[in-house]
């Protein structure tokens, strides 16, 4: 794993270690209710759906690509394809786990075995705090969009369907 000796940690602990390694002090939080979907996460946390970061993994050819999209938006694949320079297709569950080390429904924006090209939905910038998955369908963490861009190296883009 990128974070060194974190491979024996639980998924949320790996995310917490990745955040700490990047200078982020946010605490991973566990919720009894599911945070698997944007609507479930917003209800569990008590925030708006727009403040939920959907971590969506795609394949551009054979390379994984991560789109961090506002929970209020639907990703426009043509926009992502233009950003990557080639057609993108949704990664299946096995490809997601291989690329990120996490299962669908809990994919965080950090803590991967290798860097992944990342694109961030411009609409997330309107919020002071957004909430991202932290390794399971019950764990999330709060983060300022500017910090999310910094720790992921994301390219900010217009990714939503019109």
N, C-alpha and C positions, 0 to 999 in steps of 0.2 A: 504494500500500500504506500501511497505517497507520503503519508504521515509517519513513516518509519515503522515502529513496533505496534501499530494500532490494529493489525489484522486479527488479533485475538479478542478485541473489544466488541461489545454489542454495537449494532448499527448506530443507535443514537450517541453512544460514547465515541465512535469514530467520527461522527459529524462534529461533536463538541470539540474533539481534538483538532480537527481540521480548522474549525473556527478560531480556536486559540492560536494555532500555528500561524494564522493570518492576521492576528491582532484584534480579533473581534471578541468582545466580552459578553455577548448575548448568551443567555442560558437556554439550552434545549428544554422544552417543556413537554410534559406528557399529559394527555387528556384522556379521560375514560371513554368519551365518545369518539367515533372515527373522525379522522381528518383526511381521509383518502381522497375525497373529491373537494373541489373548491367550496361548494355549498355546505358540505359537512364541516369543513375546516372553519368557515366563517361562523357557523352556528356554534360550534364547540368553543371557539376563541371569544366570540362576541364582537366580531368586527364585520366589515363589509366584504362581499365576495371579491370586489376589485382589489382588495389588499392581500389576497391570497396569491402566492406565486405558484403557478403550475409548472413543474419541471417535466418537459416533454422531450423524449429522446427520439431522434430520427437518424436515418442513415443517408449520407450523401455519398453515393457509391458504396464503398465498404467502410467509410469513416463515420463514427458517431458524431452527431451534432446535438447540442442541447439548446432548446428554446425555453426561456423563462418568460411565461406569459401571464398577464393579469387574469385572475379567475373570472373576471367579468367578460373576457374576450374569447373569441374563437380564433385560433391560429389560421392565418391565410398561408397555405403551403406555397403558393407562387411567390409570395414575398420572401419566405425563407429560402426558396430555391434561388431567387435572385441574389440573396445575400451570400449564399455558399458558392454560387457559380455553377451549380449542377442540380439536377432533379433530386428531390429528397423523398424518402418514403418512411413511414412509421416503422420503428424498430419493434420486433416482437419481444416477448418477455425474456427469452434467453439472451438476445442481443443487448437488451437493456441491462441485465445483470452482468454480462461480460464487460460491458463498457463502463458501468458505474460501480458495480459491487453491491447494488441495492435492487430490491424488487419494485415493480410498478406499484404506485400508491404510496411510496415513501421515499422516492428518489430526491435527494437533497441537491443543492446547486454546487456542492463541494465535497471533497473526500474521495475522489476517484482514484483508481489504480494508475491512470495516466491522464494527462490533460485532455479536455474535450473542448472543441470550438463551441463557444457559447454566445447566444444572441438574446438580448433582453428587450422585452416589450416596452416601448416608450411610455405607454400609459401607466406603468408602475412608478414613474418618476413624480407623479402628482401627489404621492402619499409620503408622509413623514416616516412611517413605518410600514413594512410589508412582512408577511409571514410565509416562510418556506418550510417544506418538509424536512424532517431530520432523521430519515432512515427507516421509519415504520409508519403505518397508517394512523398512529396515535401520538406521534412526536413531531413538533414544529419548533421553529425559533423565529423571534422578531429581528428585523434588521432594517437599517435605513437603505433605501435604494442605491445611494452613492457608495455605501460600503459593499453592497451586493455586486455592483459593477467592479469595484476594486478587487475583491477577493476572487471573482470568477474570470476577470479579464474580458467580460462580456462586451460585445458590440451592441450599442443601443440602436434599435431599429423599429420601424412601424411594421408590426407583425400581425395586426388584427384584421379580420375580415371586415369589409365595409358593408 
